[in-house]
């Protein structure tokens, strides 16, 4: 890797770490919820697992806003 690229990455690291932590927390929380519950407003379990993992931040937000079924 180019030393200049490494220094640029280190500059953005304080901003990237919180975003990555938020994304991982949202993804894990949504996956746990998807796998524990059987009722969804839209779609099924497989669809929501794929969306949560592939769409990263947007997938869990979509699940919690439009996909989560009644408890």
mmJSON file of the N, C-alpha and C atoms, coordinates in Angstrom:
{"data_MODEL":{"atom_site":{
"group_PDB":["ATOM","ATOM","ATOM","ATOM","ATOM","ATOM","ATOM","ATOM","ATOM","ATOM","ATOM","ATOM","ATOM","ATOM","ATOM","ATOM","ATOM","ATOM","ATOM","ATOM","ATOM","ATOM","ATOM","ATOM","ATOM","ATOM","ATOM","ATOM","ATOM","ATOM","ATOM","ATOM","ATOM","ATOM","ATOM","ATOM","ATOM","ATOM","ATOM","ATOM","ATOM","ATOM","ATOM","ATOM","ATOM","ATOM","ATOM","ATOM","ATOM","ATOM","ATOM","ATOM","ATOM","ATOM","ATOM","ATOM","ATOM","ATOM","ATOM","ATOM","ATOM","ATOM","ATOM","ATOM","ATOM","ATOM","ATOM","ATOM","ATOM","ATOM","ATOM","ATOM","ATOM","ATOM","ATOM","ATOM","ATOM","ATOM","ATOM","ATOM","ATOM","ATOM","ATOM","ATOM","ATOM","ATOM","ATOM","ATOM","ATOM","ATOM","ATOM","ATOM","ATOM","ATOM","ATOM","ATOM","ATOM","ATOM","ATOM","ATOM","ATOM","ATOM","ATOM","ATOM","ATOM","ATOM","ATOM","ATOM","ATOM","ATOM","ATOM","ATOM","ATOM","ATOM","ATOM","ATOM","ATOM","ATOM","ATOM","ATOM","ATOM","ATOM","ATOM","ATOM","ATOM","ATOM","ATOM","ATOM","ATOM","ATOM","ATOM","ATOM","ATOM","ATOM","ATOM","ATOM","ATOM","ATOM","ATOM","ATOM","ATOM","ATOM","ATOM","ATOM","ATOM","ATOM","ATOM","ATOM","ATOM","ATOM","ATOM","ATOM","ATOM","ATOM","ATOM","ATOM","ATOM","ATOM","ATOM","ATOM","ATOM","ATOM","ATOM","ATOM","ATOM","ATOM","ATOM","ATOM","ATOM","ATOM","ATOM","ATOM","ATOM","ATOM","ATOM","ATOM","ATOM","ATOM","ATOM","ATOM","ATOM","ATOM","ATOM","ATOM","ATOM","ATOM","ATOM","ATOM","ATOM","ATOM","ATOM","ATOM","ATOM","ATOM","ATOM","ATOM","ATOM","ATOM","ATOM","ATOM","ATOM","ATOM","ATOM","ATOM","ATOM","ATOM","ATOM","ATOM","ATOM","ATOM","ATOM","ATOM","ATOM"],
"id":[1,2,3,4,5,6,7,8,9,10,11,12,13,14,15,16,17,18,19,20,21,22,23,24,25,26,27,28,29,30,31,32,33,34,35,36,37,38,39,40,41,42,43,44,45,46,47,48,49,50,51,52,53,54,55,56,57,58,59,60,61,62,63,64,65,66,67,68,69,70,71,72,73,74,75,76,77,78,79,80,81,82,83,84,85,86,87,88,89,90,91,92,93,94,95,96,97,98,99,100,101,102,103,104,105,106,107,108,109,110,111,112,113,114,115,116,117,118,119,120,121,122,123,124,125,126,127,128,129,130,131,132,133,134,135,136,137,138,139,140,141,142,143,144,145,146,147,148,149,150,151,152,153,154,155,156,157,158,159,160,161,162,163,164,165,166,167,168,169,170,171,172,173,174,175,176,177,178,179,180,181,182,183,184,185,186,187,188,189,190,191,192,193,194,195,196,197,198,199,200,201,202,203,204,205,206,207,208,209,210,211,212,213],
"type_symbol":["N","C","C","N","C","C","N","C","C","N","C","C","N","C","C","N","C","C","N","C","C","N","C","C","N","C","C","N","C","C","N","C","C","N","C","C","N","C","C","N","C","C","N","C","C","N","C","C","N","C","C","N","C","C","N","C","C","N","C","C","N","C","C","N","C","C","N","C","C","N","C","C","N","C","C","N","C","C","N","C","C","N","C","C","N","C","C","N","C","C","N","C","C","N","C","C","N","C","C","N","C","C","N","C","C","N","C","C","N","C","C","N","C","C","N","C","C","N","C","C","N","C","C","N","C","C","N","C","C","N","C","C","N","C","C","N","C","C","N","C","C","N","C","C","N","C","C","N","C","C","N","C","C","N","C","C","N","C","C","N","C","C","N","C","C","N","C","C","N","C","C","N","C","C","N","C","C","N","C","C","N","C","C","N","C","C","N","C","C","N","C","C","N","C","C","N","C","C","N","C","C","N","C","C","N","C","C","N","C","C","N","C","C"],
"label_atom_id":["N","CA","C","N","CA","C","N","CA","C","N","CA","C","N","CA","C","N","CA","C","N","CA","C","N","CA","C","N","CA","C","N","CA","C","N","CA","C","N","CA","C","N","CA","C","N","CA","C","N","CA","C","N","CA","C","N","CA","C","N","CA","C","N","CA","C","N","CA","C","N","CA","C","N","CA","C","N","CA","C","N","CA","C","N","CA","C","N","CA","C","N","CA","C","N","CA","C","N","CA","C","N","CA","C","N","CA","C","N","CA","C","N","CA","C","N","CA","C","N","CA","C","N","CA","C","N","CA","C","N","CA","C","N","CA","C","N","CA","C","N","CA","C","N","CA","C","N","CA","C","N","CA","C","N","CA","C","N","CA","C","N","CA","C","N","CA","C","N","CA","C","N","CA","C","N","CA","C","N","CA","C","N","CA","C","N","CA","C","N","CA","C","N","CA","C","N","CA","C","N","CA","C","N","CA","C","N","CA","C","N","CA","C","N","CA","C","N","CA","C","N","CA","C","N","CA","C","N","CA","C","N","CA","C","N","CA","C","N","CA","C","N","CA","C","N","CA","C"],
"label_alt_id":[null,null,null,null,null,null,null,null,null,null,null,null,null,null,null,null,null,null,null,null,null,null,null,null,null,null,null,null,null,null,null,null,null,null,null,null,null,null,null,null,null,null,null,null,null,null,null,null,null,null,null,null,null,null,null,null,null,null,null,null,null,null,null,null,null,null,null,null,null,null,null,null,null,null,null,null,null,null,null,null,null,null,null,null,null,null,null,null,null,null,null,null,null,null,null,null,null,null,null,null,null,null,null,null,null,null,null,null,null,null,null,null,null,null,null,null,null,null,null,null,null,null,null,null,null,null,null,null,null,null,null,null,null,null,null,null,null,null,null,null,null,null,null,null,null,null,null,null,null,null,null,null,null,null,null,null,null,null,null,null,null,null,null,null,null,null,null,null,null,null,null,null,null,null,null,null,null,null,null,null,null,null,null,null,null,null,null,null,null,null,null,null,null,null,null,null,null,null,null,null,null,null,null,null,null,null,null,null,null,null,null,null,null],
"label_comp_id":["UNK","UNK","UNK","UNK","UNK","UNK","UNK","UNK","UNK","UNK","UNK","UNK","UNK","UNK","UNK","UNK","UNK","UNK","UNK","UNK","UNK","UNK","UNK","UNK","UNK","UNK","UNK","UNK","UNK","UNK","UNK","UNK","UNK","UNK","UNK","UNK","UNK","UNK","UNK","UNK","UNK","UNK","UNK","UNK","UNK","UNK","UNK","UNK","UNK","UNK","UNK","UNK","UNK","UNK","UNK","UNK","UNK","UNK","UNK","UNK","UNK","UNK","UNK","UNK","UNK","UNK","UNK","UNK","UNK","UNK","UNK","UNK","UNK","UNK","UNK","UNK","UNK","UNK","UNK","UNK","UNK","UNK","UNK","UNK","UNK","UNK","UNK","UNK","UNK","UNK","UNK","UNK","UNK","UNK","UNK","UNK","UNK","UNK","UNK","UNK","UNK","UNK","UNK","UNK","UNK","UNK","UNK","UNK","UNK","UNK","UNK","UNK","UNK","UNK","UNK","UNK","UNK","UNK","UNK","UNK","UNK","UNK","UNK","UNK","UNK","UNK","UNK","UNK","UNK","UNK","UNK","UNK","UNK","UNK","UNK","UNK","UNK","UNK","UNK","UNK","UNK","UNK","UNK","UNK","UNK","UNK","UNK","UNK","UNK","UNK","UNK","UNK","UNK","UNK","UNK","UNK","UNK","UNK","UNK","UNK","UNK","UNK","UNK","UNK","UNK","UNK","UNK","UNK","UNK","UNK","UNK","UNK","UNK","UNK","UNK","UNK","UNK","UNK","UNK","UNK","UNK","UNK","UNK","UNK","UNK","UNK","UNK","UNK","UNK","UNK","UNK","UNK","UNK","UNK","UNK","UNK","UNK","UNK","UNK","UNK","UNK","UNK","UNK","UNK","UNK","UNK","UNK","UNK","UNK","UNK","UNK","UNK","UNK"],
"label_asym_id":["A","A","A","A","A","A","A","A","A","A","A","A","A","A","A","A","A","A","A","A","A","A","A","A","A","A","A","A","A","A","A","A","A","A","A","A","A","A","A","A","A","A","A","A","A","A","A","A","A","A","A","A","A","A","A","A","A","A","A","A","A","A","A","A","A","A","A","A","A","A","A","A","A","A","A","A","A","A","A","A","A","A","A","A","A","A","A","A","A","A","A","A","A","A","A","A","A","A","A","A","A","A","A","A","A","A","A","A","A","A","A","A","A","A","A","A","A","A","A","A","A","A","A","A","A","A","A","A","A","A","A","A","A","A","A","A","A","A","A","A","A","A","A","A","A","A","A","A","A","A","A","A","A","A","A","A","A","A","A","A","A","A","A","A","A","A","A","A","A","A","A","A","A","A","A","A","A","A","A","A","A","A","A","A","A","A","A","A","A","A","A","A","A","A","A","A","A","A","A","A","A","A","A","A","A","A","A","A","A","A","A","A","A"],
"label_entity_id":["1","1","1","1","1","1","1","1","1","1","1","1","1","1","1","1","1","1","1","1","1","1","1","1","1","1","1","1","1","1","1","1","1","1","1","1","1","1","1","1","1","1","1","1","1","1","1","1","1","1","1","1","1","1","1","1","1","1","1","1","1","1","1","1","1","1","1","1","1","1","1","1","1","1","1","1","1","1","1","1","1","1","1","1","1","1","1","1","1","1","1","1","1","1","1","1","1","1","1","1","1","1","1","1","1","1","1","1","1","1","1","1","1","1","1","1","1","1","1","1","1","1","1","1","1","1","1","1","1","1","1","1","1","1","1","1","1","1","1","1","1","1","1","1","1","1","1","1","1","1","1","1","1","1","1","1","1","1","1","1","1","1","1","1","1","1","1","1","1","1","1","1","1","1","1","1","1","1","1","1","1","1","1","1","1","1","1","1","1","1","1","1","1","1","1","1","1","1","1","1","1","1","1","1","1","1","1","1","1","1","1","1","1"],
"label_seq_id":[1,1,1,2,2,2,3,3,3,4,4,4,5,5,5,6,6,6,7,7,7,8,8,8,9,9,9,10,10,10,11,11,11,12,12,12,13,13,13,14,14,14,15,15,15,16,16,16,17,17,17,18,18,18,19,19,19,20,20,20,21,21,21,22,22,22,23,23,23,24,24,24,25,25,25,26,26,26,27,27,27,28,28,28,29,29,29,30,30,30,31,31,31,32,32,32,33,33,33,34,34,34,35,35,35,36,36,36,37,37,37,38,38,38,39,39,39,40,40,40,41,41,41,42,42,42,43,43,43,44,44,44,45,45,45,46,46,46,47,47,47,48,48,48,49,49,49,50,50,50,51,51,51,52,52,52,53,53,53,54,54,54,55,55,55,56,56,56,57,57,57,58,58,58,59,59,59,60,60,60,61,61,61,62,62,62,63,63,63,64,64,64,65,65,65,66,66,66,67,67,67,68,68,68,69,69,69,70,70,70,71,71,71],
"pdbx_PDB_ins_code":[null,null,null,null,null,null,null,null,null,null,null,null,null,null,null,null,null,null,null,null,null,null,null,null,null,null,null,null,null,null,null,null,null,null,null,null,null,null,null,null,null,null,null,null,null,null,null,null,null,null,null,null,null,null,null,null,null,null,null,null,null,null,null,null,null,null,null,null,null,null,null,null,null,null,null,null,null,null,null,null,null,null,null,null,null,null,null,null,null,null,null,null,null,null,null,null,null,null,null,null,null,null,null,null,null,null,null,null,null,null,null,null,null,null,null,null,null,null,null,null,null,null,null,null,null,null,null,null,null,null,null,null,null,null,null,null,null,null,null,null,null,null,null,null,null,null,null,null,null,null,null,null,null,null,null,null,null,null,null,null,null,null,null,null,null,null,null,null,null,null,null,null,null,null,null,null,null,null,null,null,null,null,null,null,null,null,null,null,null,null,null,null,null,null,null,null,null,null,null,null,null,null,null,null,null,null,null,null,null,null,null,null,null],
"Cartn_x":[0.835,0.0,0.885,0.431,1.155,1.131,2.27,2.294,1.336,1.15,0.236,-1.205,-1.571,-2.907,-3.12,-2.114,-2.202,-2.406,-1.684,-1.848,-3.218,-3.748,-5.097,-6.142,-5.945,-6.867,-6.825,-5.659,-5.518,-6.201,-6.241,-6.935,-8.42,-9.021,-10.459,-10.871,-9.917,-10.222,-11.11,-10.916,-11.817,-13.276,-13.522,-14.885,-15.428,-14.552,-14.98,-15.318,-14.581,-14.798,-16.212,-16.722,-18.108,-19.145,-18.95,-19.888,-19.887,-18.705,-18.6,-19.236,-19.024,-19.623,-21.148,-21.668,-23.12,-23.69,-23.037,-23.502,-23.515,-22.443,-22.378,-23.431,-23.63,-24.64,-26.036,-26.349,-27.653,-27.845,-26.822,-26.924,-27.13,-26.355,-26.471,-27.827,-28.276,-29.58,-30.707,-30.653,-31.694,-31.65,-30.456,-30.357,-30.901,-30.584,-31.103,-32.629,-33.175,-34.631,-35.262,-34.676,-35.208,-35.215,-34.143,-34.034,-34.901,-35.264,-36.091,-37.592,-38.006,-39.431,-39.853,-41.131,-41.647,-42.571,-43.07,-44.033,-43.361,-43.604,-43.063,-44.196,-44.163,-45.196,-45.029,-43.771,-43.46,-42.361,-42.489,-41.422,-41.362,-40.236,-40.028,-38.625,-38.279,-37.014,-35.805,-35.787,-34.633,-34.431,-35.524,-35.444,-34.844,-35.294,-34.817,-33.376,-32.964,-31.562,-30.66,-31.019,-30.216,-30.197,-31.338,-31.394,-30.583,-30.687,-29.968,-28.463,-28.0,-26.558,-26.016,-26.735,-26.225,-26.337,-27.433,-27.645,-27.058,-26.408,-25.695,-26.535,-26.283,-27.019,-28.481,-28.749,-30.114,-30.982,-30.424,-31.184,-31.797,-30.995,-31.598,-32.627,-32.386,-33.349,-34.66,-34.568,-35.77,-36.504,-35.754,-36.394,-37.157,-36.53,-37.18,-38.335,-38.317,-39.395,-40.542,-40.272,-41.374,-41.479,-40.475,-40.51,-40.927,-40.671,-40.916,-42.417,-42.797,-44.205,-44.635,-45.876,-46.435,-45.85,-45.629,-45.042,-46.065],
"Cartn_y":[-1.174,0.0,1.245,2.238,3.495,4.185,4.682,5.359,6.551,7.203,8.346,7.881,6.743,6.191,5.786,5.219,4.817,6.022,7.089,8.282,8.91,8.869,9.386,8.544,7.229,6.354,6.624,6.843,7.13,8.447,9.39,10.658,10.455,9.526,9.301,8.255,7.592,6.527,6.956,8.129,8.537,8.678,8.922,9.029,7.671,6.792,5.49,4.512,4.538,3.573,3.663,4.838,4.89,4.427,4.763,4.341,2.826,2.219,0.764,0.104,0.655,0.09,0.197,1.316,1.487,0.487,0.336,-0.6,-2.023,-2.439,-3.804,-4.036,-3.049,-3.174,-3.298,-2.461,-2.53,-3.874,-4.34,-5.593,-6.773,-6.846,-7.954,-7.932,-6.749,-6.63,-7.063,-6.613,-6.978,-8.474,-9.046,-10.476,-11.316,-10.931,-11.661,-11.595,-10.432,-10.274,-11.076,-11.029,-11.774,-13.271,-13.772,-15.204,-15.686,-14.825,-15.216,-15.137,-14.329,-14.124,-14.741,-15.103,-15.762,-14.875,-13.794,-12.944,-11.684,-11.417,-10.222,-9.56,-8.248,-7.536,-7.807,-7.785,-7.972,-9.017,-9.931,-10.899,-12.025,-12.756,-13.862,-13.775,-14.767,-14.75,-14.658,-15.431,-15.444,-14.079,-13.477,-12.151,-11.144,-11.151,-10.157,-10.402,-11.658,-11.929,-11.394,-11.657,-11.166,-9.645,-9.003,-7.54,-6.916,-7.472,-6.919,-7.028,-8.147,-8.35,-7.579,-7.594,-6.987,-5.471,-4.946,-3.498,-2.755,-3.458,-2.93,-1.955,-0.681,0.246,0.379,0.399,0.59,-0.634,-1.845,-3.074,-3.19,-3.037,-3.099,-2.004,-0.808,0.279,-0.07,-0.618,-1.047,-2.133,-3.079,-4.161,-3.609,-2.748,-2.239,-1.285,-0.637,0.298,-0.359,-1.249,-1.805,-3.327,-4.032,-5.478,-6.189,-5.594,-6.254,-6.449,-7.679,-7.999,-7.737,-8.054,-7.883,-8.925,-8.549,-9.465,-10.447],
"Cartn_z":[0.0,0.0,0.0,-0.648,-0.733,0.638,1.119,2.433,2.511,1.396,1.374,1.612,1.047,1.235,2.69,3.304,4.701,5.604,5.355,6.192,5.997,4.782,4.537,5.26,5.27,5.976,7.472,8.011,9.436,9.806,8.873,9.106,9.322,8.551,8.599,9.625,10.229,11.177,12.341,12.95,14.043,13.608,12.329,11.826,11.404,10.924,10.428,11.551,12.634,13.715,14.294,14.646,15.16,14.132,12.872,11.83,11.705,11.735,11.645,12.862,14.039,15.256,15.233,14.772,14.664,13.672,12.545,11.524,12.049,12.716,13.254,14.33,15.199,16.249,15.658,14.683,14.028,13.338,12.623,11.886,12.839,13.906,14.847,15.549,15.956,16.614,15.678,14.434,13.466,13.162,13.001,12.714,13.862,15.083,16.241,16.251,15.99,15.984,14.853,13.663,12.517,12.823,13.403,13.645,14.804,15.72,16.875,16.609,15.663,15.421,14.092,14.017,12.813,11.989,12.566,11.871,11.338,10.049,9.395,8.63,8.573,7.803,6.319,5.855,4.433,4.337,3.395,3.132,4.148,4.106,5.026,5.632,6.42,7.159,6.224,5.166,4.259,3.617,3.177,2.546,3.515,4.772,5.734,6.142,6.253,6.577,5.473,4.226,3.096,3.067,3.225,3.194,4.328,5.513,6.667,6.464,5.919,5.754,4.549,3.44,2.203,2.218,2.711,2.668,3.868,4.727,5.888,6.707,6.714,7.592,7.164,5.889,5.39,5.658,5.53,5.733,7.121,8.193,9.527,9.779,9.261,9.437,8.735,7.524,6.814,7.587,8.122,8.877,10.078,10.851,12.056,11.735,10.578,10.255,9.505,8.54,7.742,7.791,8.253,8.178,9.438,10.556,11.845,12.053,12.346,12.57,13.982,14.235,15.576,16.514,17.731,18.729,19.216],
"occupancy":[1.0,1.0,1.0,1.0,1.0,1.0,1.0,1.0,1.0,1.0,1.0,1.0,1.0,1.0,1.0,1.0,1.0,1.0,1.0,1.0,1.0,1.0,1.0,1.0,1.0,1.0,1.0,1.0,1.0,1.0,1.0,1.0,1.0,1.0,1.0,1.0,1.0,1.0,1.0,1.0,1.0,1.0,1.0,1.0,1.0,1.0,1.0,1.0,1.0,1.0,1.0,1.0,1.0,1.0,1.0,1.0,1.0,1.0,1.0,1.0,1.0,1.0,1.0,1.0,1.0,1.0,1.0,1.0,1.0,1.0,1.0,1.0,1.0,1.0,1.0,1.0,1.0,1.0,1.0,1.0,1.0,1.0,1.0,1.0,1.0,1.0,1.0,1.0,1.0,1.0,1.0,1.0,1.0,1.0,1.0,1.0,1.0,1.0,1.0,1.0,1.0,1.0,1.0,1.0,1.0,1.0,1.0,1.0,1.0,1.0,1.0,1.0,1.0,1.0,1.0,1.0,1.0,1.0,1.0,1.0,1.0,1.0,1.0,1.0,1.0,1.0,1.0,1.0,1.0,1.0,1.0,1.0,1.0,1.0,1.0,1.0,1.0,1.0,1.0,1.0,1.0,1.0,1.0,1.0,1.0,1.0,1.0,1.0,1.0,1.0,1.0,1.0,1.0,1.0,1.0,1.0,1.0,1.0,1.0,1.0,1.0,1.0,1.0,1.0,1.0,1.0,1.0,1.0,1.0,1.0,1.0,1.0,1.0,1.0,1.0,1.0,1.0,1.0,1.0,1.0,1.0,1.0,1.0,1.0,1.0,1.0,1.0,1.0,1.0,1.0,1.0,1.0,1.0,1.0,1.0,1.0,1.0,1.0,1.0,1.0,1.0,1.0,1.0,1.0,1.0,1.0,1.0,1.0,1.0,1.0,1.0,1.0,1.0],
"B_iso_or_equiv":[0.0,0.0,0.0,0.0,0.0,0.0,0.0,0.0,0.0,0.0,0.0,0.0,0.0,0.0,0.0,0.0,0.0,0.0,0.0,0.0,0.0,0.0,0.0,0.0,0.0,0.0,0.0,0.0,0.0,0.0,0.0,0.0,0.0,0.0,0.0,0.0,0.0,0.0,0.0,0.0,0.0,0.0,0.0,0.0,0.0,0.0,0.0,0.0,0.0,0.0,0.0,0.0,0.0,0.0,0.0,0.0,0.0,0.0,0.0,0.0,0.0,0.0,0.0,0.0,0.0,0.0,0.0,0.0,0.0,0.0,0.0,0.0,0.0,0.0,0.0,0.0,0.0,0.0,0.0,0.0,0.0,0.0,0.0,0.0,0.0,0.0,0.0,0.0,0.0,0.0,0.0,0.0,0.0,0.0,0.0,0.0,0.0,0.0,0.0,0.0,0.0,0.0,0.0,0.0,0.0,0.0,0.0,0.0,0.0,0.0,0.0,0.0,0.0,0.0,0.0,0.0,0.0,0.0,0.0,0.0,0.0,0.0,0.0,0.0,0.0,0.0,0.0,0.0,0.0,0.0,0.0,0.0,0.0,0.0,0.0,0.0,0.0,0.0,0.0,0.0,0.0,0.0,0.0,0.0,0.0,0.0,0.0,0.0,0.0,0.0,0.0,0.0,0.0,0.0,0.0,0.0,0.0,0.0,0.0,0.0,0.0,0.0,0.0,0.0,0.0,0.0,0.0,0.0,0.0,0.0,0.0,0.0,0.0,0.0,0.0,0.0,0.0,0.0,0.0,0.0,0.0,0.0,0.0,0.0,0.0,0.0,0.0,0.0,0.0,0.0,0.0,0.0,0.0,0.0,0.0,0.0,0.0,0.0,0.0,0.0,0.0,0.0,0.0,0.0,0.0,0.0,0.0,0.0,0.0,0.0,0.0,0.0,0.0],
"pdbx_formal_charge":[null,null,null,null,null,null,null,null,null,null,null,null,null,null,null,null,null,null,null,null,null,null,null,null,null,null,null,null,null,null,null,null,null,null,null,null,null,null,null,null,null,null,null,null,null,null,null,null,null,null,null,null,null,null,null,null,null,null,null,null,null,null,null,null,null,null,null,null,null,null,null,null,null,null,null,null,null,null,null,null,null,null,null,null,null,null,null,null,null,null,null,null,null,null,null,null,null,null,null,null,null,null,null,null,null,null,null,null,null,null,null,null,null,null,null,null,null,null,null,null,null,null,null,null,null,null,null,null,null,null,null,null,null,null,null,null,null,null,null,null,null,null,null,null,null,null,null,null,null,null,null,null,null,null,null,null,null,null,null,null,null,null,null,null,null,null,null,null,null,null,null,null,null,null,null,null,null,null,null,null,null,null,null,null,null,null,null,null,null,null,null,null,null,null,null,null,null,null,null,null,null,null,null,null,null,null,null,null,null,null,null,null,null],
"auth_seq_id":[1,1,1,2,2,2,3,3,3,4,4,4,5,5,5,6,6,6,7,7,7,8,8,8,9,9,9,10,10,10,11,11,11,12,12,12,13,13,13,14,14,14,15,15,15,16,16,16,17,17,17,18,18,18,19,19,19,20,20,20,21,21,21,22,22,22,23,23,23,24,24,24,25,25,25,26,26,26,27,27,27,28,28,28,29,29,29,30,30,30,31,31,31,32,32,32,33,33,33,34,34,34,35,35,35,36,36,36,37,37,37,38,38,38,39,39,39,40,40,40,41,41,41,42,42,42,43,43,43,44,44,44,45,45,45,46,46,46,47,47,47,48,48,48,49,49,49,50,50,50,51,51,51,52,52,52,53,53,53,54,54,54,55,55,55,56,56,56,57,57,57,58,58,58,59,59,59,60,60,60,61,61,61,62,62,62,63,63,63,64,64,64,65,65,65,66,66,66,67,67,67,68,68,68,69,69,69,70,70,70,71,71,71],
"auth_comp_id":["UNK","UNK","UNK","UNK","UNK","UNK","UNK","UNK","UNK","UNK","UNK","UNK","UNK","UNK","UNK","UNK","UNK","UNK","UNK","UNK","UNK","UNK","UNK","UNK","UNK","UNK","UNK","UNK","UNK","UNK","UNK","UNK","UNK","UNK","UNK","UNK","UNK","UNK","UNK","UNK","UNK","UNK","UNK","UNK","UNK","UNK","UNK","UNK","UNK","UNK","UNK","UNK","UNK","UNK","UNK","UNK","UNK","UNK","UNK","UNK","UNK","UNK","UNK","UNK","UNK","UNK","UNK","UNK","UNK","UNK","UNK","UNK","UNK","UNK","UNK","UNK","UNK","UNK","UNK","UNK","UNK","UNK","UNK","UNK","UNK","UNK","UNK","UNK","UNK","UNK","UNK","UNK","UNK","UNK","UNK","UNK","UNK","UNK","UNK","UNK","UNK","UNK","UNK","UNK","UNK","UNK","UNK","UNK","UNK","UNK","UNK","UNK","UNK","UNK","UNK","UNK","UNK","UNK","UNK","UNK","UNK","UNK","UNK","UNK","UNK","UNK","UNK","UNK","UNK","UNK","UNK","UNK","UNK","UNK","UNK","UNK","UNK","UNK","UNK","UNK","UNK","UNK","UNK","UNK","UNK","UNK","UNK","UNK","UNK","UNK","UNK","UNK","UNK","UNK","UNK","UNK","UNK","UNK","UNK","UNK","UNK","UNK","UNK","UNK","UNK","UNK","UNK","UNK","UNK","UNK","UNK","UNK","UNK","UNK","UNK","UNK","UNK","UNK","UNK","UNK","UNK","UNK","UNK","UNK","UNK","UNK","UNK","UNK","UNK","UNK","UNK","UNK","UNK","UNK","UNK","UNK","UNK","UNK","UNK","UNK","UNK","UNK","UNK","UNK","UNK","UNK","UNK","UNK","UNK","UNK","UNK","UNK","UNK"],
"auth_asym_id":["A","A","A","A","A","A","A","A","A","A","A","A","A","A","A","A","A","A","A","A","A","A","A","A","A","A","A","A","A","A","A","A","A","A","A","A","A","A","A","A","A","A","A","A","A","A","A","A","A","A","A","A","A","A","A","A","A","A","A","A","A","A","A","A","A","A","A","A","A","A","A","A","A","A","A","A","A","A","A","A","A","A","A","A","A","A","A","A","A","A","A","A","A","A","A","A","A","A","A","A","A","A","A","A","A","A","A","A","A","A","A","A","A","A","A","A","A","A","A","A","A","A","A","A","A","A","A","A","A","A","A","A","A","A","A","A","A","A","A","A","A","A","A","A","A","A","A","A","A","A","A","A","A","A","A","A","A","A","A","A","A","A","A","A","A","A","A","A","A","A","A","A","A","A","A","A","A","A","A","A","A","A","A","A","A","A","A","A","A","A","A","A","A","A","A","A","A","A","A","A","A","A","A","A","A","A","A","A","A","A","A","A","A"],
"auth_atom_id":["N","CA","C","N","CA","C","N","CA","C","N","CA","C","N","CA","C","N","CA","C","N","CA","C","N","CA","C","N","CA","C","N","CA","C","N","CA","C","N","CA","C","N","CA","C","N","CA","C","N","CA","C","N","CA","C","N","CA","C","N","CA","C","N","CA","C","N","CA","C","N","CA","C","N","CA","C","N","CA","C","N","CA","C","N","CA","C","N","CA","C","N","CA","C","N","CA","C","N","CA","C","N","CA","C","N","CA","C","N","CA","C","N","CA","C","N","CA","C","N","CA","C","N","CA","C","N","CA","C","N","CA","C","N","CA","C","N","CA","C","N","CA","C","N","CA","C","N","CA","C","N","CA","C","N","CA","C","N","CA","C","N","CA","C","N","CA","C","N","CA","C","N","CA","C","N","CA","C","N","CA","C","N","CA","C","N","CA","C","N","CA","C","N","CA","C","N","CA","C","N","CA","C","N","CA","C","N","CA","C","N","CA","C","N","CA","C","N","CA","C","N","CA","C","N","CA","C","N","CA","C","N","CA","C","N","CA","C","N","CA","C","N","CA","C","N","CA","C"],
"pdbx_PDB_model_num":[1,1,1,1,1,1,1,1,1,1,1,1,1,1,1,1,1,1,1,1,1,1,1,1,1,1,1,1,1,1,1,1,1,1,1,1,1,1,1,1,1,1,1,1,1,1,1,1,1,1,1,1,1,1,1,1,1,1,1,1,1,1,1,1,1,1,1,1,1,1,1,1,1,1,1,1,1,1,1,1,1,1,1,1,1,1,1,1,1,1,1,1,1,1,1,1,1,1,1,1,1,1,1,1,1,1,1,1,1,1,1,1,1,1,1,1,1,1,1,1,1,1,1,1,1,1,1,1,1,1,1,1,1,1,1,1,1,1,1,1,1,1,1,1,1,1,1,1,1,1,1,1,1,1,1,1,1,1,1,1,1,1,1,1,1,1,1,1,1,1,1,1,1,1,1,1,1,1,1,1,1,1,1,1,1,1,1,1,1,1,1,1,1,1,1,1,1,1,1,1,1,1,1,1,1,1,1,1,1,1,1,1,1]
}}}
